[in-house]
Amino acid sequence: MNNSFDRSTIPAGGAPLLTPVEFNQLADQVADRVVALLNSRPSEGFVDKHRAAEILGISVPTLERRTSDGSIPSYKIGRLRRYLPSELPGNKKGGCDE
């Protein structure tokens, strides 16, 4: 990506705008990183907060609180938070103990 830019393309907010080519390059880089991250994880499927709470036998608000304090590991994929069942504390499929 070319780091030089014409100052006349800087909007009032101060950040330079990306050209369509630069935007597509950035989008490709982000997609490649997401694919690499997903491929580096075990092949088991991610579950949402409702399924994770069900697996653990706790409420969704409790799951969210424990996720925030770091006692339950999770992954942000875009705007979504997902959980790996094997990483849930006390899960018989191989999760860590509390």
BALOZA-205989 format. One record per atom (N, C-alpha, C): residue number from 1; atom name; x, y, z negated. Coordinates in pm, whole numbers, plus 50000, padded with zeros to 5 digits. Example, Ala and Ser with C-alpha at 12.3 -4.5 7.8 and 13.67 -1.06 7.14 Angstrom:
<node><seq>1</seq><atom>N</atom><px>51319</px><py>49431</py><pz>49220</pz></node>
<node><seq>1</seq><atom>CA</atom><px>51230</px><py>49550</py><pz>49220</pz></node>
<node><seq>1</seq><atom>C</atom><px>51320</px><py>49670</py><pz>49220</pz></node>
<node><seq>2</seq><atom>N</atom><px>51285</px><py>49775</py><pz>49292</pz></node>
<node><seq>2</seq><atom>CA</atom><px>51367</px><py>49894</py><pz>49286</pz></node>
<node><seq>2</seq><atom>C</atom><px>51290</px><py>50003</py><pz>49213</pz></node>
***
This chain:
<node><seq>1</seq><atom>N</atom><px>50084</px><py>49883</py><pz>50000</pz></node>
<node><seq>1</seq><atom>CA</atom><px>50000</px><py>50000</py><pz>50000</pz></node>
<node><seq>1</seq><atom>C</atom><px>50089</px><py>50123</py><pz>50000</pz></node>
<node><seq>2</seq><atom>N</atom><px>50058</px><py>50218</py><pz>50081</pz></node>
<node><seq>2</seq><atom>CA</atom><px>50135</px><py>50340</py><pz>50091</pz></node>
<node><seq>2</seq><atom>C</atom><px>50101</px><py>50431</py><pz>49974</pz></node>
<node><seq>3</seq><atom>N</atom><px>50202</px><py>50474</py><pz>49898</pz></node>
<node><seq>3</seq><atom>CA</atom><px>50178</px><py>50557</py><pz>49781</pz></node>
<node><seq>3</seq><atom>C</atom><px>50171</px><py>50706</py><pz>49814</pz></node>
<node><seq>4</seq><atom>N</atom><px>50202</px><py>50745</py><pz>49937</pz></node>
<node><seq>4</seq><atom>CA</atom><px>50195</px><py>50887</py><pz>49971</pz></node>
<node><seq>4</seq><atom>C</atom><px>50051</px><py>50921</py><pz>50008</pz></node>
<node><seq>5</seq><atom>N</atom><px>50013</px><py>51044</py><pz>49975</pz></node>
<node><seq>5</seq><atom>CA</atom><px>49878</px><py>51087</py><pz>50008</pz></node>
<node><seq>5</seq><atom>C</atom><px>49877</px><py>51237</py><pz>50027</pz></node>
<node><seq>6</seq><atom>N</atom><px>49779</px><py>51282</py><pz>50098</pz></node>
<node><seq>6</seq><atom>CA</atom><px>49760</px><py>51425</py><pz>50123</pz></node>
<node><seq>6</seq><atom>C</atom><px>49680</px><py>51481</py><pz>50006</pz></node>
<node><seq>7</seq><atom>N</atom><px>49732</px><py>51583</py><pz>49942</pz></node>
<node><seq>7</seq><atom>CA</atom><px>49664</px><py>51640</py><pz>49825</pz></node>
<node><seq>7</seq><atom>C</atom><px>49523</px><py>51691</py><pz>49858</pz></node>
<node><seq>8</seq><atom>N</atom><px>49495</px><py>51717</py><pz>49984</pz></node>
<node><seq>8</seq><atom>CA</atom><px>49361</px><py>51764</py><pz>50020</pz></node>
<node><seq>8</seq><atom>C</atom><px>49257</px><py>51653</py><pz>50005</pz></node>
<node><seq>9</seq><atom>N</atom><px>49301</px><py>51527</py><pz>49986</pz></node>
<node><seq>9</seq><atom>CA</atom><px>49206</px><py>51416</py><pz>49970</pz></node>
<node><seq>9</seq><atom>C</atom><px>49176</px><py>51387</py><pz>49823</pz></node>
<node><seq>10</seq><atom>N</atom><px>49235</px><py>51466</py><pz>49733</pz></node>
<node><seq>10</seq><atom>CA</atom><px>49211</px><py>51443</py><pz>49591</pz></node>
<node><seq>10</seq><atom>C</atom><px>49081</px><py>51512</py><pz>49552</pz></node>
<node><seq>11</seq><atom>N</atom><px>48982</px><py>51433</py><pz>49502</pz></node>
<node><seq>11</seq><atom>CA</atom><px>48856</px><py>51493</py><pz>49460</pz></node>
<node><seq>11</seq><atom>C</atom><px>48874</px><py>51573</py><pz>49331</pz></node>
<node><seq>12</seq><atom>N</atom><px>48771</px><py>51643</py><pz>49291</pz></node>
<node><seq>12</seq><atom>CA</atom><px>48776</px><py>51729</py><pz>49172</pz></node>
<node><seq>12</seq><atom>C</atom><px>48821</px><py>51654</py><pz>49048</pz></node>
<node><seq>13</seq><atom>N</atom><px>48790</px><py>51525</py><pz>49038</pz></node>
<node><seq>13</seq><atom>CA</atom><px>48828</px><py>51447</py><pz>48921</pz></node>
<node><seq>13</seq><atom>C</atom><px>48977</px><py>51421</py><pz>48910</pz></node>
<node><seq>14</seq><atom>N</atom><px>49051</px><py>51441</py><pz>49019</pz></node>
<node><seq>14</seq><atom>CA</atom><px>49195</px><py>51428</py><pz>49014</pz></node>
<node><seq>14</seq><atom>C</atom><px>49253</px><py>51301</py><pz>49073</pz></node>
<node><seq>15</seq><atom>N</atom><px>49175</px><py>51195</py><pz>49090</pz></node>
<node><seq>15</seq><atom>CA</atom><px>49227</px><py>51069</py><pz>49143</pz></node>
<node><seq>15</seq><atom>C</atom><px>49215</px><py>51069</py><pz>49295</pz></node>
<node><seq>16</seq><atom>N</atom><px>49321</px><py>51026</py><pz>49365</pz></node>
<node><seq>16</seq><atom>CA</atom><px>49312</px><py>51023</py><pz>49511</pz></node>
<node><seq>16</seq><atom>C</atom><px>49214</px><py>50915</py><pz>49558</pz></node>
<node><seq>17</seq><atom>N</atom><px>49146</px><py>50942</py><pz>49668</pz></node>
<node><seq>17</seq><atom>CA</atom><px>49055</px><py>50844</py><pz>49726</pz></node>
<node><seq>17</seq><atom>C</atom><px>49135</px><py>50742</py><pz>49805</pz></node>
<node><seq>18</seq><atom>N</atom><px>49086</px><py>50621</py><pz>49812</pz></node>
<node><seq>18</seq><atom>CA</atom><px>49150</px><py>50517</py><pz>49891</pz></node>
<node><seq>18</seq><atom>C</atom><px>49094</px><py>50521</py><pz>50033</pz></node>
<node><seq>19</seq><atom>N</atom><px>49181</px><py>50497</py><pz>50128</pz></node>
<node><seq>19</seq><atom>CA</atom><px>49134</px><py>50483</py><pz>50265</pz></node>
<node><seq>19</seq><atom>C</atom><px>49063</px><py>50349</py><pz>50275</pz></node>
<node><seq>20</seq><atom>N</atom><px>48983</px><py>50327</py><pz>50378</pz></node>
<node><seq>20</seq><atom>CA</atom><px>48918</px><py>50196</py><pz>50393</pz></node>
<node><seq>20</seq><atom>C</atom><px>49018</px><py>50081</py><pz>50397</pz></node>
<node><seq>21</seq><atom>N</atom><px>49132</px><py>50101</py><pz>50460</pz></node>
<node><seq>21</seq><atom>CA</atom><px>49233</px><py>49996</py><pz>50468</pz></node>
<node><seq>21</seq><atom>C</atom><px>49290</px><py>49969</py><pz>50328</pz></node>
<node><seq>22</seq><atom>N</atom><px>49322</px><py>50075</py><pz>50254</pz></node>
<node><seq>22</seq><atom>CA</atom><px>49375</px><py>50059</py><pz>50118</pz></node>
<node><seq>22</seq><atom>C</atom><px>49271</px><py>49992</py><pz>50027</pz></node>
<node><seq>23</seq><atom>N</atom><px>49145</px><py>50031</py><pz>50044</pz></node>
<node><seq>23</seq><atom>CA</atom><px>49039</px><py>49972</py><pz>49963</pz></node>
<node><seq>23</seq><atom>C</atom><px>49029</px><py>49822</py><pz>49991</pz></node>
<node><seq>24</seq><atom>N</atom><px>49032</px><py>49783</py><pz>50117</pz></node>
<node><seq>24</seq><atom>CA</atom><px>49025</px><py>49640</py><pz>50153</pz></node>
<node><seq>24</seq><atom>C</atom><px>49145</px><py>49563</py><pz>50099</pz></node>
<node><seq>25</seq><atom>N</atom><px>49264</px><py>49624</py><pz>50103</pz></node>
<node><seq>25</seq><atom>CA</atom><px>49383</px><py>49560</py><pz>50048</pz></node>
<node><seq>25</seq><atom>C</atom><px>49367</px><py>49539</py><pz>49897</pz></node>
<node><seq>26</seq><atom>N</atom><px>49318</px><py>49641</py><pz>49829</pz></node>
<node><seq>26</seq><atom>CA</atom><px>49296</px><py>49631</py><pz>49684</pz></node>
<node><seq>26</seq><atom>C</atom><px>49192</px><py>49524</py><pz>49654</pz></node>
<node><seq>27</seq><atom>N</atom><px>49084</px><py>49520</py><pz>49730</pz></node>
<node><seq>27</seq><atom>CA</atom><px>48980</px><py>49419</py><pz>49709</pz></node>
<node><seq>27</seq><atom>C</atom><px>49036</px><py>49279</py><pz>49730</pz></node>
<node><seq>28</seq><atom>N</atom><px>49121</px><py>49261</py><pz>49831</pz></node>
<node><seq>28</seq><atom>CA</atom><px>49183</px><py>49131</py><pz>49854</pz></node>
<node><seq>28</seq><atom>C</atom><px>49274</px><py>49091</py><pz>49739</pz></node>
<node><seq>29</seq><atom>N</atom><px>49350</px><py>49187</py><pz>49685</pz></node>
<node><seq>29</seq><atom>CA</atom><px>49438</px><py>49159</py><pz>49572</pz></node>
<node><seq>29</seq><atom>C</atom><px>49358</px><py>49118</py><pz>49448</pz></node>
<node><seq>30</seq><atom>N</atom><px>49248</px><py>49187</py><pz>49423</pz></node>
<node><seq>30</seq><atom>CA</atom><px>49163</px><py>49153</py><pz>49308</pz></node>
<node><seq>30</seq><atom>C</atom><px>49103</px><py>49014</py><pz>49327</pz></node>
<node><seq>31</seq><atom>N</atom><px>49054</px><py>48985</py><pz>49446</pz></node>
<node><seq>31</seq><atom>CA</atom><px>48995</px><py>48853</py><pz>49473</pz></node>
<node><seq>31</seq><atom>C</atom><px>49100</px><py>48744</py><pz>49455</pz></node>
<node><seq>32</seq><atom>N</atom><px>49222</px><py>48767</py><pz>49503</pz></node>
<node><seq>32</seq><atom>CA</atom><px>49329</px><py>48668</py><pz>49487</pz></node>
<node><seq>32</seq><atom>C</atom><px>49359</px><py>48642</py><pz>49340</pz></node>
<node><seq>33</seq><atom>N</atom><px>49360</px><py>48748</py><pz>49260</pz></node>
<node><seq>33</seq><atom>CA</atom><px>49387</px><py>48732</py><pz>49116</pz></node>
<node><seq>33</seq><atom>C</atom><px>49275</px><py>48655</py><pz>49046</pz></node>
<node><seq>34</seq><atom>N</atom><px>49150</px><py>48683</py><pz>49083</pz></node>
<node><seq>34</seq><atom>CA</atom><px>49037</px><py>48612</py><pz>49023</pz></node>
<node><seq>34</seq><atom>C</atom><px>49044</px><py>48464</py><pz>49058</pz></node>
<node><seq>35</seq><atom>N</atom><px>49070</px><py>48433</py><pz>49183</pz></node>
<node><seq>35</seq><atom>CA</atom><px>49080</px><py>48293</py><pz>49226</pz></node>
<node><seq>35</seq><atom>C</atom><px>49194</px><py>48224</py><pz>49152</pz></node>
<node><seq>36</seq><atom>N</atom><px>49309</px><py>48291</py><pz>49140</pz></node>
<node><seq>36</seq><atom>CA</atom><px>49422</px><py>48232</py><pz>49069</pz></node>
<node><seq>36</seq><atom>C</atom><px>49387</px><py>48205</py><pz>48923</pz></node>
<node><seq>37</seq><atom>N</atom><px>49319</px><py>48299</py><pz>48859</pz></node>
<node><seq>37</seq><atom>CA</atom><px>49278</px><py>48280</py><pz>48720</pz></node>
<node><seq>37</seq><atom>C</atom><px>49182</px><py>48162</py><pz>48707</pz></node>
<node><seq>38</seq><atom>N</atom><px>49084</px><py>48157</py><pz>48794</pz></node>
<node><seq>38</seq><atom>CA</atom><px>48987</px><py>48048</py><pz>48786</pz></node>
<node><seq>38</seq><atom>C</atom><px>49052</px><py>47913</py><pz>48816</pz></node>
<node><seq>39</seq><atom>N</atom><px>49148</px><py>47910</py><pz>48907</pz></node>
<node><seq>39</seq><atom>CA</atom><px>49216</px><py>47785</py><pz>48940</pz></node>
<node><seq>39</seq><atom>C</atom><px>49313</px><py>47742</py><pz>48830</pz></node>
<node><seq>40</seq><atom>N</atom><px>49357</px><py>47834</py><pz>48746</pz></node>
<node><seq>40</seq><atom>CA</atom><px>49450</px><py>47800</py><pz>48640</pz></node>
<node><seq>40</seq><atom>C</atom><px>49379</px><py>47743</py><pz>48518</pz></node>
<node><seq>41</seq><atom>N</atom><px>49250</px><py>47754</py><pz>48514</pz></node>
<node><seq>41</seq><atom>CA</atom><px>49171</px><py>47704</py><pz>48401</pz></node>
<node><seq>41</seq><atom>C</atom><px>49136</px><py>47558</py><pz>48425</pz></node>
<node><seq>42</seq><atom>N</atom><px>49106</px><py>47484</py><pz>48320</pz></node>
<node><seq>42</seq><atom>CA</atom><px>49061</px><py>47345</py><pz>48337</pz></node>
<node><seq>42</seq><atom>C</atom><px>48939</px><py>47339</py><pz>48428</pz></node>
<node><seq>43</seq><atom>N</atom><px>48917</px><py>47224</py><pz>48487</pz></node>
<node><seq>43</seq><atom>CA</atom><px>48808</px><py>47212</py><pz>48585</pz></node>
<node><seq>43</seq><atom>C</atom><px>48669</px><py>47210</py><pz>48523</pz></node>
<node><seq>44</seq><atom>N</atom><px>48661</px><py>47201</py><pz>48391</pz></node>
<node><seq>44</seq><atom>CA</atom><px>48529</px><py>47205</py><pz>48329</pz></node>
<node><seq>44</seq><atom>C</atom><px>48463</px><py>47339</py><pz>48358</pz></node>
<node><seq>45</seq><atom>N</atom><px>48333</px><py>47340</py><pz>48355</pz></node>
<node><seq>45</seq><atom>CA</atom><px>48262</px><py>47463</py><pz>48387</pz></node>
<node><seq>45</seq><atom>C</atom><px>48252</px><py>47558</py><pz>48270</pz></node>
<node><seq>46</seq><atom>N</atom><px>48255</px><py>47685</py><pz>48302</pz></node>
<node><seq>46</seq><atom>CA</atom><px>48229</px><py>47788</py><pz>48201</pz></node>
<node><seq>46</seq><atom>C</atom><px>48081</px><py>47785</py><pz>48166</pz></node>
<node><seq>47</seq><atom>N</atom><px>48048</px><py>47823</py><pz>48045</pz></node>
<node><seq>47</seq><atom>CA</atom><px>47908</px><py>47833</py><pz>48005</pz></node>
<node><seq>47</seq><atom>C</atom><px>47880</px><py>47975</py><pz>47958</pz></node>
<node><seq>48</seq><atom>N</atom><px>47754</px><py>48016</py><pz>47965</pz></node>
<node><seq>48</seq><atom>CA</atom><px>47718</px><py>48150</py><pz>47920</pz></node>
<node><seq>48</seq><atom>C</atom><px>47699</px><py>48152</py><pz>47768</pz></node>
<node><seq>49</seq><atom>N</atom><px>47667</px><py>48270</py><pz>47715</pz></node>
<node><seq>49</seq><atom>CA</atom><px>47657</px><py>48286</py><pz>47569</pz></node>
<node><seq>49</seq><atom>C</atom><px>47543</px><py>48203</py><pz>47510</pz></node>
<node><seq>50</seq><atom>N</atom><px>47437</px><py>48184</py><pz>47585</pz></node>
<node><seq>50</seq><atom>CA</atom><px>47324</px><py>48108</py><pz>47532</pz></node>
<node><seq>50</seq><atom>C</atom><px>47361</px><py>47960</py><pz>47515</pz></node>
<node><seq>51</seq><atom>N</atom><px>47428</px><py>47905</py><pz>47615</pz></node>
<node><seq>51</seq><atom>CA</atom><px>47470</px><py>47764</py><pz>47608</pz></node>
<node><seq>51</seq><atom>C</atom><px>47580</px><py>47746</py><pz>47503</pz></node>
<node><seq>52</seq><atom>N</atom><px>47673</px><py>47842</py><pz>47495</pz></node>
<node><seq>52</seq><atom>CA</atom><px>47780</px><py>47833</py><pz>47395</pz></node>
<node><seq>52</seq><atom>C</atom><px>47721</px><py>47837</py><pz>47253</pz></node>
<node><seq>53</seq><atom>N</atom><px>47625</px><py>47924</py><pz>47230</pz></node>
<node><seq>53</seq><atom>CA</atom><px>47560</px><py>47931</py><pz>47099</pz></node>
<node><seq>53</seq><atom>C</atom><px>47488</px><py>47801</py><pz>47068</pz></node>
<node><seq>54</seq><atom>N</atom><px>47423</px><py>47744</py><pz>47168</pz></node>
<node><seq>54</seq><atom>CA</atom><px>47353</px><py>47616</py><pz>47150</pz></node>
<node><seq>54</seq><atom>C</atom><px>47451</px><py>47505</py><pz>47115</pz></node>
<node><seq>55</seq><atom>N</atom><px>47564</px><py>47499</py><pz>47186</pz></node>
<node><seq>55</seq><atom>CA</atom><px>47666</px><py>47397</py><pz>47158</pz></node>
<node><seq>55</seq><atom>C</atom><px>47715</px><py>47408</py><pz>47014</pz></node>
<node><seq>56</seq><atom>N</atom><px>47735</px><py>47531</py><pz>46968</pz></node>
<node><seq>56</seq><atom>CA</atom><px>47787</px><py>47554</py><pz>46833</pz></node>
<node><seq>56</seq><atom>C</atom><px>47680</px><py>47549</py><pz>46724</pz></node>
<node><seq>57</seq><atom>N</atom><px>47554</px><py>47554</py><pz>46765</pz></node>
<node><seq>57</seq><atom>CA</atom><px>47446</px><py>47554</py><pz>46666</pz></node>
<node><seq>57</seq><atom>C</atom><px>47436</px><py>47685</py><pz>46590</pz></node>
<node><seq>58</seq><atom>N</atom><px>47469</px><py>47797</py><pz>46658</pz></node>
<node><seq>58</seq><atom>CA</atom><px>47459</px><py>47929</py><pz>46596</pz></node>
<node><seq>58</seq><atom>C</atom><px>47374</px><py>48019</py><pz>46684</pz></node>
<node><seq>59</seq><atom>N</atom><px>47337</px><py>48134</py><pz>46632</pz></node>
<node><seq>59</seq><atom>CA</atom><px>47257</px><py>48228</py><pz>46710</pz></node>
<node><seq>59</seq><atom>C</atom><px>47346</px><py>48305</py><pz>46807</pz></node>
<node><seq>60</seq><atom>N</atom><px>47286</px><py>48362</py><pz>46911</pz></node>
<node><seq>60</seq><atom>CA</atom><px>47361</px><py>48442</py><pz>47007</pz></node>
<node><seq>60</seq><atom>C</atom><px>47426</px><py>48563</py><pz>46939</pz></node>
<node><seq>61</seq><atom>N</atom><px>47356</px><py>48637</py><pz>46848</pz></node>
<node><seq>61</seq><atom>CA</atom><px>47422</px><py>48748</py><pz>46780</pz></node>
<node><seq>61</seq><atom>C</atom><px>47544</px><py>48704</py><pz>46698</pz></node>
<node><seq>62</seq><atom>N</atom><px>47536</px><py>48586</py><pz>46635</pz></node>
<node><seq>62</seq><atom>CA</atom><px>47651</px><py>48535</py><pz>46560</pz></node>
<node><seq>62</seq><atom>C</atom><px>47766</px><py>48503</py><pz>46655</pz></node>
<node><seq>63</seq><atom>N</atom><px>47735</px><py>48441</py><pz>46768</pz></node>
<node><seq>63</seq><atom>CA</atom><px>47836</px><py>48412</py><pz>46869</pz></node>
<node><seq>63</seq><atom>C</atom><px>47903</px><py>48541</py><pz>46916</pz></node>
<node><seq>64</seq><atom>N</atom><px>47825</px><py>48643</py><pz>46945</pz></node>
<node><seq>64</seq><atom>CA</atom><px>47880</px><py>48770</py><pz>46992</pz></node>
<node><seq>64</seq><atom>C</atom><px>47969</px><py>48834</py><pz>46885</pz></node>
<node><seq>65</seq><atom>N</atom><px>47927</px><py>48827</py><pz>46760</pz></node>
<node><seq>65</seq><atom>CA</atom><px>48007</px><py>48883</py><pz>46651</pz></node>
<node><seq>65</seq><atom>C</atom><px>48139</px><py>48808</py><pz>46637</pz></node>
<node><seq>66</seq><atom>N</atom><px>48134</px><py>48675</py><pz>46642</pz></node>
<node><seq>66</seq><atom>CA</atom><px>48256</px><py>48594</py><pz>46629</pz></node>
<node><seq>66</seq><atom>C</atom><px>48346</px><py>48607</py><pz>46752</pz></node>
<node><seq>67</seq><atom>N</atom><px>48287</px><py>48632</py><pz>46868</pz></node>
<node><seq>67</seq><atom>CA</atom><px>48367</px><py>48658</py><pz>46987</pz></node>
<node><seq>67</seq><atom>C</atom><px>48440</px><py>48791</py><pz>46970</pz></node>
<node><seq>68</seq><atom>N</atom><px>48369</px><py>48892</py><pz>46920</pz></node>
<node><seq>68</seq><atom>CA</atom><px>48430</px><py>49024</py><pz>46898</pz></node>
<node><seq>68</seq><atom>C</atom><px>48544</px><py>49020</py><pz>46798</pz></node>
<node><seq>69</seq><atom>N</atom><px>48530</px><py>48939</py><pz>46693</pz></node>
<node><seq>69</seq><atom>CA</atom><px>48636</px><py>48934</py><pz>46592</pz></node>
<node><seq>69</seq><atom>C</atom><px>48749</px><py>48838</py><pz>46630</pz></node>
<node><seq>70</seq><atom>N</atom><px>48734</px><py>48771</py><pz>46745</pz></node>
<node><seq>70</seq><atom>CA</atom><px>48841</px><py>48685</py><pz>46797</pz></node>
<node><seq>70</seq><atom>C</atom><px>48838</px><py>48542</py><pz>46748</pz></node>
<node><seq>71</seq><atom>N</atom><px>48740</px><py>48504</py><pz>46668</pz></node>
<node><seq>71</seq><atom>CA</atom><px>48738</px><py>48367</py><pz>46617</pz></node>
<node><seq>71</seq><atom>C</atom><px>48681</px><py>48267</py><pz>46717</pz></node>
<node><seq>72</seq><atom>N</atom><px>48618</px><py>48316</py><pz>46824</pz></node>
<node><seq>72</seq><atom>CA</atom><px>48571</px><py>48229</py><pz>46932</pz></node>
<node><seq>72</seq><atom>C</atom><px>48630</px><py>48283</py><pz>47062</pz></node>
<node><seq>73</seq><atom>N</atom><px>48710</px><py>48201</py><pz>47132</pz></node>
<node><seq>73</seq><atom>CA</atom><px>48772</px><py>48247</py><pz>47256</pz></node>
<node><seq>73</seq><atom>C</atom><px>48669</px><py>48257</py><pz>47369</pz></node>
<node><seq>74</seq><atom>N</atom><px>48689</px><py>48358</py><pz>47454</pz></node>
<node><seq>74</seq><atom>CA</atom><px>48600</px><py>48375</py><pz>47569</pz></node>
<node><seq>74</seq><atom>C</atom><px>48679</px><py>48440</py><pz>47682</pz></node>
<node><seq>75</seq><atom>N</atom><px>48616</px><py>48447</py><pz>47798</pz></node>
<node><seq>75</seq><atom>CA</atom><px>48678</px><py>48502</py><pz>47917</pz></node>
<node><seq>75</seq><atom>C</atom><px>48582</px><py>48600</py><pz>47981</pz></node>
<node><seq>76</seq><atom>N</atom><px>48635</px><py>48717</py><pz>48021</pz></node>
<node><seq>76</seq><atom>CA</atom><px>48555</px><py>48813</py><pz>48096</pz></node>
<node><seq>76</seq><atom>C</atom><px>48577</px><py>48784</py><pz>48244</pz></node>
<node><seq>77</seq><atom>N</atom><px>48471</px><py>48758</py><pz>48315</pz></node>
<node><seq>77</seq><atom>CA</atom><px>48476</px><py>48738</py><pz>48459</pz></node>
<node><seq>77</seq><atom>C</atom><px>48385</px><py>48844</py><pz>48519</pz></node>
<node><seq>78</seq><atom>N</atom><px>48447</px><py>48949</py><pz>48569</pz></node>
<node><seq>78</seq><atom>CA</atom><px>48369</px><py>49065</py><pz>48611</pz></node>
<node><seq>78</seq><atom>C</atom><px>48305</px><py>49128</py><pz>48489</pz></node>
<node><seq>79</seq><atom>N</atom><px>48174</px><py>49144</py><pz>48494</pz></node>
<node><seq>79</seq><atom>CA</atom><px>48101</px><py>49200</py><pz>48379</pz></node>
<node><seq>79</seq><atom>C</atom><px>48054</px><py>49091</py><pz>48284</pz></node>
<node><seq>80</seq><atom>N</atom><px>48073</px><py>48965</py><pz>48321</pz></node>
<node><seq>80</seq><atom>CA</atom><px>48018</px><py>48854</py><pz>48244</pz></node>
<node><seq>80</seq><atom>C</atom><px>48119</px><py>48795</py><pz>48148</pz></node>
<node><seq>81</seq><atom>N</atom><px>48073</px><py>48755</py><pz>48031</pz></node>
<node><seq>81</seq><atom>CA</atom><px>48158</px><py>48686</py><pz>47935</pz></node>
<node><seq>81</seq><atom>C</atom><px>48120</px><py>48538</py><pz>47939</pz></node>
<node><seq>82</seq><atom>N</atom><px>48221</px><py>48453</py><pz>47954</pz></node>
<node><seq>82</seq><atom>CA</atom><px>48197</px><py>48309</py><pz>47964</pz></node>
<node><seq>82</seq><atom>C</atom><px>48284</px><py>48235</py><pz>47865</pz></node>
<node><seq>83</seq><atom>N</atom><px>48245</px><py>48112</py><pz>47834</pz></node>
<node><seq>83</seq><atom>CA</atom><px>48311</px><py>48028</py><pz>47735</pz></node>
<node><seq>83</seq><atom>C</atom><px>48342</px><py>47892</py><pz>47795</pz></node>
<node><seq>84</seq><atom>N</atom><px>48455</px><py>47834</py><pz>47753</pz></node>
<node><seq>84</seq><atom>CA</atom><px>48487</px><py>47697</py><pz>47790</pz></node>
<node><seq>84</seq><atom>C</atom><px>48445</px><py>47607</py><pz>47674</pz></node>
<node><seq>85</seq><atom>N</atom><px>48356</px><py>47511</py><pz>47697</pz></node>
<node><seq>85</seq><atom>CA</atom><px>48309</px><py>47426</py><pz>47589</pz></node>
<node><seq>85</seq><atom>C</atom><px>48423</px><py>47361</py><pz>47509</pz></node>
<node><seq>86</seq><atom>N</atom><px>48531</px><py>47319</py><pz>47575</pz></node>
<node><seq>86</seq><atom>CA</atom><px>48640</px><py>47252</py><pz>47504</pz></node>
<node><seq>86</seq><atom>C</atom><px>48717</px><py>47346</py><pz>47411</pz></node>
<node><seq>87</seq><atom>N</atom><px>48700</px><py>47478</py><pz>47427</pz></node>
<node><seq>87</seq><atom>CA</atom><px>48770</px><py>47575</py><pz>47343</pz></node>
<node><seq>87</seq><atom>C</atom><px>48682</px><py>47628</py><pz>47230</pz></node>
<node><seq>88</seq><atom>N</atom><px>48557</px><py>47584</py><pz>47223</pz></node>
<node><seq>88</seq><atom>CA</atom><px>48468</px><py>47633</py><pz>47118</pz></node>
<node><seq>88</seq><atom>C</atom><px>48506</px><py>47565</py><pz>46986</pz></node>
<node><seq>89</seq><atom>N</atom><px>48518</px><py>47642</py><pz>46878</pz></node>
<node><seq>89</seq><atom>CA</atom><px>48557</px><py>47586</py><pz>46748</pz></node>
<node><seq>89</seq><atom>C</atom><px>48463</px><py>47475</py><pz>46703</pz></node>
<node><seq>90</seq><atom>N</atom><px>48522</px><py>47360</py><pz>46668</pz></node>
<node><seq>90</seq><atom>CA</atom><px>48444</px><py>47249</py><pz>46616</pz></node>
<node><seq>90</seq><atom>C</atom><px>48373</px><py>47167</py><pz>46722</pz></node>
<node><seq>91</seq><atom>N</atom><px>48386</px><py>47204</py><pz>46849</pz></node>
<node><seq>91</seq><atom>CA</atom><px>48322</px><py>47127</py><pz>46955</pz></node>
<node><seq>91</seq><atom>C</atom><px>48391</px><py>46992</py><pz>46967</pz></node>
<node><seq>92</seq><atom>N</atom><px>48312</px><py>46885</py><pz>46969</pz></node>
<node><seq>92</seq><atom>CA</atom><px>48367</px><py>46749</py><pz>46974</pz></node>
<node><seq>92</seq><atom>C</atom><px>48439</px><py>46719</py><pz>47106</pz></node>
<node><seq>93</seq><atom>N</atom><px>48422</px><py>46807</py><pz>47208</pz></node>
<node><seq>93</seq><atom>CA</atom><px>48489</px><py>46785</py><pz>47336</pz></node>
<node><seq>93</seq><atom>C</atom><px>48633</px><py>46836</py><pz>47334</pz></node>
<node><seq>94</seq><atom>N</atom><px>48686</px><py>46869</py><pz>47217</pz></node>
<node><seq>94</seq><atom>CA</atom><px>48825</px><py>46910</py><pz>47211</pz></node>
<node><seq>94</seq><atom>C</atom><px>48848</px><py>47051</py><pz>47164</pz></node>
<node><seq>95</seq><atom>N</atom><px>48747</px><py>47118</py><pz>47111</pz></node>
<node><seq>95</seq><atom>CA</atom><px>48764</px><py>47254</py><pz>47062</pz></node>
<node><seq>95</seq><atom>C</atom><px>48848</px><py>47257</py><pz>46937</pz></node>
<node><seq>96</seq><atom>N</atom><px>48895</px><py>47374</py><pz>46901</pz></node>
<node><seq>96</seq><atom>CA</atom><px>48979</px><py>47387</py><pz>46782</pz></node>
<node><seq>96</seq><atom>C</atom><px>48893</px><py>47384</py><pz>46656</pz></node>
<node><seq>97</seq><atom>N</atom><px>48952</px><py>47346</py><pz>46545</pz></node>
<node><seq>97</seq><atom>CA</atom><px>48881</px><py>47345</py><pz>46417</pz></node>
<node><seq>97</seq><atom>C</atom><px>48893</px><py>47480</py><pz>46351</pz></node>
<node><seq>98</seq><atom>N</atom><px>48797</px><py>47511</py><pz>46266</pz></node>
<node><seq>98</seq><atom>CA</atom><px>48801</px><py>47637</py><pz>46193</pz></node>
<node><seq>98</seq><atom>C</atom><px>48873</px><py>47621</py><pz>46062</pz></node>
***
